[in-house]
């Protein structure tokens, strides 16, 4: 594995910059974290109904297949389908899932670098920046994740029960100056502030659940706008558009696609220039996930990352 980031020479970030970055991260982590963070407000925002005019949800979301042309939404047969209806269908189908693989992709360059990588060239926004997290899961509690930035693998993580093993860029967030191939072991409960500062770590700390599990009550009555069929791998899926509001008042456009078994094909969120999509490529694969042969324990208790708080 080639790790290209380093914590040497990292400069502390200002509290304001960190707050902006965390707010952006909260709106990038797809529905389970996104809606839990953006829908659970002291005074829930009034549900937003997506207008019929062209928005980012009207267009073909990038990657994983085509979408109807802008403005070509089709009528919903048998009455309006709400976000809560679709979530219930996906959650019910998810109950039969035993394993899956997914790919989370974001093209927002300002979120590519973790705090410890501030001195790396990756920390500088670049027009072609792209982060990818490939995830393999064996339910109920095993997963493997690989993080790539601009096509280069920078971190890997394995979870077995409540124990996480991380190497590469994210291991240095936990343990400081460790080499590229050293696995750092930590209890998931000990991730603490680290989970708020890095997408891979945040996804490790989140429960393995249906991507629509945490939709808040105030968004469930929202009527979805059908976008028609989309091709995702070898599946033909139906796509739907919705919207939510962040706790800062910003709009989040959501696109959810499901197959004929009500399993998710992809879930996409976008707020301004920040956006991400998780594509579910396969279900019930014969996967085997085991802990690394050797690892070192993270410092206990895990401290707060420098420059994060």
VOPAGU-2260 file (C-alpha; in pm, 1 decimal, decimal comma):
REM VOPAGU-2260
SITE   aa  ch    i         X         Y         Z
SITE  UNK   A    0       0,0       0,0       0,0
SITE  UNK   A    1     133,1     343,5     -92,1
SITE  UNK   A    2      50,5     620,4     153,5
SITE  UNK   A    3     119,6     969,9      30,9
SITE  UNK   A    4      18,6    1189,9     326,5
SITE  UNK   A    5     232,3    1289,7     622,0
SITE  UNK   A    6     182,4    1470,5     950,4
SITE  UNK   A    7     522,5    1638,0     941,0
SITE  UNK   A    8     492,9    2017,0     951,1
SITE  UNK   A    9     114,3    2014,3     992,2
SITE  UNK   A   10     -19,7    2350,6    1104,1
SITE  UNK   A   11    -304,2    2380,6    1353,1
SITE  UNK   A   12    -632,4    2489,9    1199,7
SITE  UNK   A   13    -831,4    2777,6    1343,5
SITE  UNK   A   14   -1150,9    2684,1    1534,7
SITE  UNK   A   15   -1354,7    2863,4    1268,0
SITE  UNK   A   16   -1192,0    2668,4     984,6
SITE  UNK   A   17   -1240,8    2342,7    1171,1
SITE  UNK   A   18   -1607,0    2424,5    1232,9
SITE  UNK   A   19   -1659,3    2491,8     861,2
SITE  UNK   A   20   -1485,9    2166,3     769,5
SITE  UNK   A   21   -1688,6    1963,2    1017,2
SITE  UNK   A   22   -2013,0    2117,9     892,2
SITE  UNK   A   23   -1917,1    2024,3     536,9
SITE  UNK   A   24   -1821,3    1672,7     645,8
SITE  UNK   A   25   -2155,2    1628,5     820,2
SITE  UNK   A   26   -2328,4    1691,7     488,8
SITE  UNK   A   27   -2107,1    1447,5     298,0
SITE  UNK   A   28   -2156,1    1124,7     488,0
SITE  UNK   A   29   -2468,2    1005,5     306,8
SITE  UNK   A   30   -2806,1     954,1     466,4
SITE  UNK   A   31   -2737,0     774,7     797,0
SITE  UNK   A   32   -2502,8    1048,3     921,0
SITE  UNK   A   33   -2617,8    1331,9     696,9
SITE  UNK   A   34   -2981,0    1322,6     799,3
SITE  UNK   A   35   -2908,8    1247,1    1161,9
SITE  UNK   A   36   -2689,5    1559,5    1174,4
SITE  UNK   A   37   -2894,4    1781,6     947,6
SITE  UNK   A   38   -3244,8    1677,2    1053,0
SITE  UNK   A   39   -3208,5    1667,4    1431,8
SITE  UNK   A   40   -3233,1    2035,5    1506,5
SITE  UNK   A   41   -3376,0    2213,6    1811,3
SITE  UNK   A   42   -3648,6    2349,2    1583,7
SITE  UNK   A   43   -3683,8    2105,6    1291,0
SITE  UNK   A   44   -3693,0    2276,2     956,7
SITE  UNK   A   45   -4013,5    2261,5     760,1
SITE  UNK   A   46   -3982,5    1974,0     510,2
SITE  UNK   A   47   -3880,1    2102,8     172,2
SITE  UNK   A   48   -4067,8    1975,7    -132,1
SITE  UNK   A   49   -3843,4    1961,3    -435,2
SITE  UNK   A   50   -3969,6    2194,9    -703,9
SITE  UNK   A   51   -4040,8    2070,3   -1054,1
SITE  UNK   A   52   -3778,3    2301,7   -1195,8
SITE  UNK   A   53   -3435,9    2168,7   -1291,1
SITE  UNK   A   54   -3196,2    2121,0    -997,6
SITE  UNK   A   55   -2887,4    1910,7    -941,0
SITE  UNK   A   56   -3123,8    1622,0    -860,1
SITE  UNK   A   57   -3284,6    1650,7   -1205,2
SITE  UNK   A   58   -2961,9    1580,4   -1385,4
SITE  UNK   A   59   -2793,7    1245,2   -1423,2
SITE  UNK   A   60   -2588,8    1205,2   -1100,9
SITE  UNK   A   61   -2227,7    1131,5   -1191,5
SITE  UNK   A   62   -2108,1     772,3   -1205,4
SITE  UNK   A   63   -2290,9     441,7   -1197,6
SITE  UNK   A   64   -2520,9     482,1   -1495,1
SITE  UNK   A   65   -2739,8     728,9   -1677,0
SITE  UNK   A   66   -3044,5     922,9   -1565,6
SITE  UNK   A   67   -3333,3    1088,4   -1745,1
SITE  UNK   A   68   -3261,5    1425,0   -1901,3
SITE  UNK   A   69   -3330,9    1736,1   -1696,6
SITE  UNK   A   70   -3701,0    1793,0   -1637,4
SITE  UNK   A   71   -3802,9    1444,9   -1755,1
SITE  UNK   A   72   -3942,2    1325,2   -1421,7
SITE  UNK   A   73   -4219,7    1068,9   -1465,8
SITE  UNK   A   74   -4550,5    1052,6   -1282,7
SITE  UNK   A   75   -4566,4     842,3    -967,3
SITE  UNK   A   76   -4815,6     557,9   -1027,2
SITE  UNK   A   77   -5089,6     514,4    -768,7
SITE  UNK   A   78   -5030,7     844,6    -590,2
SITE  UNK   A   79   -4738,6    1027,8    -438,1
SITE  UNK   A   80   -4454,1     833,4    -279,3
SITE  UNK   A   81   -4308,5     995,6      30,2
SITE  UNK   A   82   -3952,1     982,2     158,7
SITE  UNK   A   83   -4081,6     786,4     457,6
SITE  UNK   A   84   -4254,6     532,9     230,7
SITE  UNK   A   85   -3935,7     472,1      34,4
SITE  UNK   A   86   -3727,0     453,2     351,5
SITE  UNK   A   87   -3960,0     191,2     498,5
SITE  UNK   A   88   -3934,1     -19,0     182,6
SITE  UNK   A   89   -3554,4       0,8     177,8
SITE  UNK   A   90   -3527,1     -72,0     551,4
SITE  UNK   A   91   -3753,2    -378,7     517,7
SITE  UNK   A   92   -3551,6    -516,0     225,4
SITE  UNK   A   93   -3225,7    -445,4     412,5
SITE  UNK   A   94   -3330,0    -691,7     682,2
SITE  UNK   A   95   -3243,4    -977,7     448,2
SITE  UNK   A   96   -2894,3    -849,2     357,8
SITE  UNK   A   97   -2602,7   -1063,0     477,1
SITE  UNK   A   98   -2313,1    -889,0     302,2
SITE  UNK   A   99   -2252,4    -612,4      50,2
SITE  UNK   A  100   -1993,3    -398,2    -124,6
SITE  UNK   A  101   -2031,3     -24,5    -175,7
SITE  UNK   A  102   -1828,3     261,7    -319,2
SITE  UNK   A  103   -1855,3     611,0    -172,6
SITE  UNK   A  104   -1726,3     882,3    -405,3
SITE  UNK   A  105   -1690,3    1256,3    -356,6
SITE  UNK   A  106   -1538,2    1512,2    -589,4
SITE  UNK   A  107   -1523,5    1796,8    -336,6
SITE  UNK   A  108   -1152,9    1885,3    -312,5
SITE  UNK   A  109   -1175,1    2090,0       9,8
SITE  UNK   A  110   -1254,9    1772,6     204,0
SITE  UNK   A  111    -974,2    1556,1      71,5
SITE  UNK   A  112    -712,4    1618,3     338,3
SITE  UNK   A  113    -733,2    1511,3     701,3
SITE  UNK   A  114    -597,9    1752,2     968,3
SITE  UNK   A  115    -269,1    1561,8    1006,5
SITE  UNK   A  116    -211,0    1585,8     631,2
SITE  UNK   A  117    -220,6    1965,3     619,0
SITE  UNK   A  118     139,4    1985,0     493,2
SITE  UNK   A  119      77,7    1737,3     212,8
SITE  UNK   A  120       8,8    1848,2    -146,3
SITE  UNK   A  121    -324,1    1669,9    -101,2
SITE  UNK   A  122    -424,2    1942,4     143,8
SITE  UNK   A  123    -436,6    2201,2    -135,0
SITE  UNK   A  124    -771,8    2218,5    -317,8
SITE  UNK   A  125    -736,8    2093,2    -672,5
SITE  UNK   A  126    -996,5    2105,8    -945,1
SITE  UNK   A  127    -972,3    1732,3   -1012,8
SITE  UNK   A  128    -971,4    1620,6    -646,8
SITE  UNK   A  129   -1159,8    1299,3    -577,9
SITE  UNK   A  130   -1196,1    1075,7    -274,5
SITE  UNK   A  131   -1321,8     718,3    -288,1
SITE  UNK   A  132   -1402,8     480,5      -2,3
SITE  UNK   A  133   -1453,2     118,1    -101,2
SITE  UNK   A  134   -1641,6     -75,1     165,3
SITE  UNK   A  135   -1701,0    -448,3     208,2
SITE  UNK   A  136   -1934,2    -557,2     487,0
SITE  UNK   A  137   -2030,5    -889,3     641,4
SITE  UNK   A  138   -2321,4    -831,2     876,1
SITE  UNK   A  139   -2363,2    -788,4    1161,5
SITE  UNK   A  140   -2025,2    -642,4    1258,0
SITE  UNK   A  141   -1738,9    -698,0    1012,5
SITE  UNK   A  142   -1619,4    -454,4     749,9
SITE  UNK   A  143   -1316,4    -354,2     547,1
SITE  UNK   A  144   -1266,8      -7,3     399,7
SITE  UNK   A  145   -1005,7     133,9     163,7
SITE  UNK   A  146    -970,2     507,7     107,4
SITE  UNK   A  147    -825,9     645,8    -215,1
SITE  UNK   A  148    -748,4    1005,9    -303,6
SITE  UNK   A  149    -706,8    1092,4    -670,4
SITE  UNK   A  150    -673,2     719,2    -738,3
SITE  UNK   A  151    -395,7     656,3    -482,4
SITE  UNK   A  152    -464,7     436,2    -180,9
SITE  UNK   A  153    -395,4     635,2     137,1
SITE  UNK   A  154    -563,0     437,1     416,5
SITE  UNK   A  155    -721,3     103,2     500,0
SITE  UNK   A  156    -938,0      -5,5     791,8
SITE  UNK   A  157   -1084,2    -331,5     922,6
SITE  UNK   A  158   -1356,3    -363,2    1185,7
SITE  UNK   A  159   -1428,7    -679,5    1382,3
SITE  UNK   A  160   -1702,2    -622,2    1636,9
SITE  UNK   A  161   -1609,1    -320,6    1850,4
SITE  UNK   A  162   -1242,7    -329,9    1746,5
SITE  UNK   A  163   -1103,5    -124,3    1459,7
SITE  UNK   A  164    -766,1    -163,9    1286,2
SITE  UNK   A  165    -639,5     125,6    1075,2
SITE  UNK   A  166    -323,6     185,2     874,2
SITE  UNK   A  167    -192,1     464,0     655,3
SITE  UNK   A  168    -305,9     824,8     673,4
SITE  UNK   A  169    -580,5     752,8     924,9
SITE  UNK   A  170    -352,4     550,5    1151,4
SITE  UNK   A  171    -139,7     864,2    1189,1
SITE  UNK   A  172    -446,3    1053,9    1307,2
SITE  UNK   A  173    -478,7     798,0    1585,8
SITE  UNK   A  174    -116,5     728,5    1672,3
SITE  UNK   A  175     108,1     996,1    1528,0
SITE  UNK   A  176     415,6     895,7    1330,5
SITE  UNK   A  177     362,6     530,6    1235,0
SITE  UNK   A  178     482,2     381,6     908,5
SITE  UNK   A  179     256,6     303,1     616,9
SITE  UNK   A  180     216,1     -68,3     692,0
SITE  UNK   A  181     159,0     -57,0    1069,1
SITE  UNK   A  182    -192,6    -142,6    1181,6
SITE  UNK   A  183    -316,2      63,8    1478,2
SITE  UNK   A  184    -586,6    -104,0    1688,3
SITE  UNK   A  185    -851,4      87,4    1880,3
SITE  UNK   A  186   -1197,4      35,1    2026,4
SITE  UNK   A  187   -1458,0     208,4    1810,1
SITE  UNK   A  188   -1585,3     392,8    2116,1
SITE  UNK   A  189   -1241,7     552,4    2148,0
SITE  UNK   A  190   -1246,8     723,7    1809,3
SITE  UNK   A  191   -1411,2    1028,6    1966,2
SITE  UNK   A  192   -1316,5    1353,9    1795,0
SITE  UNK   A  193   -1129,1    1165,8    1522,8
SITE  UNK   A  194   -1457,9    1037,1    1383,4
SITE  UNK   A  195   -1571,1    1397,6    1334,7
SITE  UNK   A  196   -1255,5    1493,7    1146,6
SITE  UNK   A  197   -1220,4    1218,2     885,7
SITE  UNK   A  198   -1472,3    1046,5     661,0
SITE  UNK   A  199   -1326,2     696,7     674,8
SITE  UNK   A  200   -1313,0     704,4    1055,2
SITE  UNK   A  201   -1665,7     849,1    1073,0
SITE  UNK   A  202   -1795,2     564,6     860,3
SITE  UNK   A  203   -1620,9     312,2    1084,7
SITE  UNK   A  204   -1787,9     459,8    1391,1
SITE  UNK   A  205   -2135,4     464,9    1233,8
SITE  UNK   A  206   -2362,5     159,5    1278,8
SITE  UNK   A  207   -2386,3     -73,6     978,8
SITE  UNK   A  208   -2744,0      -8,4     878,1
SITE  UNK   A  209   -2972,1      67,1     588,1
SITE  UNK   A  210   -2876,5     403,2     431,3
SITE  UNK   A  211   -3227,9     534,6     508,6
SITE  UNK   A  212   -3248,4     422,1     872,7
SITE  UNK   A  213   -3200,4     764,4    1030,9
SITE  UNK   A  214   -3432,9     979,7     824,2
SITE  UNK   A  215   -3586,6    1221,0    1080,1
SITE  UNK   A  216   -3960,8    1243,8    1130,9
SITE  UNK   A  217   -3983,0    1595,9     990,7
SITE  UNK   A  218   -3862,6    1477,2     647,9
SITE  UNK   A  219   -4063,8    1156,1     616,3
SITE  UNK   A  220   -4386,6    1319,1     480,4
SITE  UNK   A  221   -4199,4    1486,8     194,4
SITE  UNK   A  222   -4327,4    1379,9    -146,6
SITE  UNK   A  223   -4057,6    1236,8    -371,9
SITE  UNK   A  224   -4018,6    1333,9    -734,4
SITE  UNK   A  225   -3967,0    1029,9    -958,9
SITE  UNK   A  226   -3675,1    1063,9   -1200,4
SITE  UNK   A  227   -3734,8     741,1   -1389,0
SITE  UNK   A  228   -3510,3     439,1   -1448,6
SITE  UNK   A  229   -3130,8     444,7   -1415,2
SITE  UNK   A  230   -2877,9     170,3   -1491,7
SITE  UNK   A  231   -2648,8      81,1   -1201,0
SITE  UNK   A  232   -2416,1    -202,0   -1297,2
SITE  UNK   A  233   -2636,1    -487,5   -1418,1
SITE  UNK   A  234   -2943,8    -356,3   -1235,4
SITE  UNK   A  235   -3220,5    -128,4   -1358,1
SITE  UNK   A  236   -3320,3      98,1   -1072,8
SITE  UNK   A  237   -3578,0     368,8   -1009,4
SITE  UNK   A  238   -3443,4     707,4    -897,1
SITE  UNK   A  239   -3621,4     961,3    -676,5
SITE  UNK   A  240   -3537,4    1319,8    -576,5
SITE  UNK   A  241   -3586,3    1486,9    -238,9
SITE  UNK   A  242   -3433,8    1769,3     -36,4
SITE  UNK   A  243   -3333,1    1849,8     320,1
SITE  UNK   A  244   -3200,1    2147,8     513,6
SITE  UNK   A  245   -2878,9    2165,8     717,3
SITE  UNK   A  246   -2871,7    2310,0    1066,1
SITE  UNK   A  247   -2709,0    2616,5     907,2
SITE  UNK   A  248   -3003,3    2662,1     671,5
SITE  UNK   A  249   -2837,4    2527,6     357,2
SITE  UNK   A  250   -3021,7    2309,2     107,1
SITE  UNK   A  251   -2922,9    1946,3      52,3
SITE  UNK   A  252   -3042,6    1775,5    -266,5
SITE  UNK   A  253   -3092,9    1402,3    -228,5
SITE  UNK   A  254   -3120,8    1133,8    -495,0
SITE  UNK   A  255   -3208,1     776,0    -399,1
SITE  UNK   A  256   -3224,4     486,3    -643,6
SITE  UNK   A  257   -3365,8     141,6    -561,7
SITE  UNK   A  258   -3393,7    -183,9    -754,6
SITE  UNK   A  259   -3703,2    -399,8    -799,5
SITE  UNK   A  260   -3629,2    -574,1    -467,1
SITE  UNK   A  261   -3624,9    -235,6    -287,1
SITE  UNK   A  262   -3251,3    -263,4    -219,2
SITE  UNK   A  263   -3054,2      59,9    -262,3
SITE  UNK   A  264   -2863,4     111,3    -586,2
SITE  UNK   A  265   -2716,2     445,0    -482,4
SITE  UNK   A  266   -2776,6     732,5    -244,0
SITE  UNK   A  267   -2645,1    1074,0    -340,1
SITE  UNK   A  268   -2639,8    1402,1    -147,7
SITE  UNK   A  269   -2524,8    1744,4    -258,9
SITE  UNK   A  270   -2512,9    2078,5     -80,1
SITE  UNK   A  271   -2360,0    2361,3    -279,1
SITE  UNK   A  272   -2019,5    2243,8    -400,0
SITE  UNK   A  273   -2010,5    1953,2    -151,8
SITE  UNK   A  274   -2148,4    1625,9    -275,3
SITE  UNK   A  275   -2108,7    1252,1    -248,5
SITE  UNK   A  276   -2261,7     928,5    -369,2
SITE  UNK   A  277   -2257,3     578,0    -227,8
SITE  UNK   A  278   -2321,1     309,6    -488,0
SITE  UNK   A  279   -2416,6     -38,0    -371,5
SITE  UNK   A  280   -2259,5    -270,8    -624,7
SITE  UNK   A  281   -2346,6    -615,4    -493,9
SITE  UNK   A  282   -2530,0    -791,2    -213,4
SITE  UNK   A  283   -2473,9   -1126,2     -39,5
SITE  UNK   A  284   -2122,0   -1175,8    -168,1
SITE  UNK   A  285   -1908,7   -1461,1     -25,1
SITE  UNK   A  286   -1682,0   -1223,9     169,1
SITE  UNK   A  287   -1429,8   -1309,6     441,4
SITE  UNK   A  288   -1302,7   -1032,7     668,9
SITE  UNK   A  289   -1039,9   -1110,5     933,9
SITE  UNK   A  290    -822,6    -891,8    1160,1
SITE  UNK   A  291    -462,4    -816,7    1054,5
SITE  UNK   A  292    -196,4   -1062,5    1168,5
SITE  UNK   A  293     -20,5    -797,8    1378,1
SITE  UNK   A  294    -113,9    -455,6    1514,9
SITE  UNK   A  295     -14,0    -199,1    1777,9
SITE  UNK   A  296    -254,8     -56,1    2032,1
SITE  UNK   A  297    -344,2     310,5    2000,7
SITE  UNK   A  298    -245,1     537,6    2287,4
SITE  UNK   A  299    -504,2     511,7    2562,2
SITE  UNK   A  300    -704,0     720,3    2597,9
SITE  UNK   A  301    -693,7     853,6    2243,4
SITE  UNK   A  302    -623,1    1224,0    2248,2
SITE  UNK   A  303    -788,8    1498,3    2050,1
SITE  UNK   A  304    -619,6    1556,5    1711,8
SITE  UNK   A  305    -390,0    1856,6    1711,8
SITE  UNK   A  306    -559,7    2162,5    1571,8
SITE  UNK   A  307    -904,7    2002,4    1577,3
SITE  UNK   A  308   -1040,0    2134,5    1908,2
